[in-house]
Amino acid sequence: MKPVTLHFEGHGTLAASPVSAGTAGRSAFSGPSPSQSGRWTKAPPPGTSVTYTTPPLTQDVDIFGSGSVNLWLSSTATDSDIEVIISEVRPDGTEQFVQAGWLNLAERKLAPAGGGPLRSSVLRPVQSHTAASYQRLKPGTLAYARVELFPFEHVFRTGSSIRITIDSASGDVEPTGYWGVTSPADHFTDTVYASPARPSAVVLGLIPDATARRALPSCADIAGEPCRPNATPVPPGRLTIPGR
């Protein structure tokens, strides 16, 4: 398994190359609002999430294990709970939920790097979750936070796009609705940055040379990964994942 980094660009693209001054920018979303993962049947209200999407893939891409969404962001609040979602935007015009992860930003301090389940790695951020490590945000001040995409395996088919969505983690999370997040009730706006000095990105575990053994399956045939109509345009061009 090989870690592969996809970089955020200011106009909502996920790219294989690091962001440059010409592609830098920022995007904002507001909350608290219901998490998308718990309500995947329709598009979220405008302004409640931000998305970053690759152009259509030139080949099948098999992603395995935890992923790390690495964010430079600021908030108007001293704390906010956020959700990150990875999804597949399919050639048939639907967006398929794959996996998600959640973080209370005041608990963003990481455990030390190293081996073992309680250590952080390139692919899996592990927070300390201690009283001493609790760090409230300073409104308007940039902070760095890594959010884990919980373990999964998914083959993104040729012609599909990989999308990362960031939104508020309020209310029920995941389509199963097994648990929820109790978020602060106050309104907030979080801003995600993408620039050479503040590079936001997602790191995913690639299984090199893997290919799909069947055509893109019907959404009705996949358990726990529902589809909805895609409401956000896909960037033009094509993307080849490095190391594939």
Summary of the structure (lengths in Angstrom):
residues: 244
radius of gyration: 17.0
end to end distance: 10.7
largest distance: 50.4
contacts: 781
relative contact order: 0.34
helix: 5%
strand: 45%
